[in-house]
Amino acid sequence: MIRNERQHRASQAHRERLLATRQGYEAAPQADPLAQAALLSSVDWLLGDVEAELAEYEALRAGAISEAGGLGALPDLVVKARIAEGLTQRQLAERLGVAEEAVQRDEAGGYARAGLDRLARVAEALGVRLRLTGVLDPGVQGAAPHARPLAR
């Protein structure tokens, strides 16, 4: 996922290099048609990945963001929310009262070292509404074997 403008510019440049590489392969085809097809296919595969990431980032910058499914998706959701809000990492850091490097570190690491409280603070600063529902599933091995639903 592209997380900032620097990465966006690098991805755009990467796309241009891949397009130039593809043109080069087409201009000077391999003698073996299978080798030619393999070269073009591999470039197209890489190009597809880069273009999908660029499209996602550009949609986020335009404000298109969707719901995240589950707690594990929260780190990506807050990054996407920052991009959709049009904020830089520096601007988010100012809102949070932390150093820009802290936001950069958190985002680069996928918020792996951030606790739920920090993720919730970031989400709140970005206007992300969190809903958390916990349900004890007695059908799951190891879940409280004597648990019964509460009477209403």
Helices and strands as residue ranges (DSSP letters): H 5-27, H 33-61, G 71-73, H 74-84, H 89-96, H 100-108, H 116-125
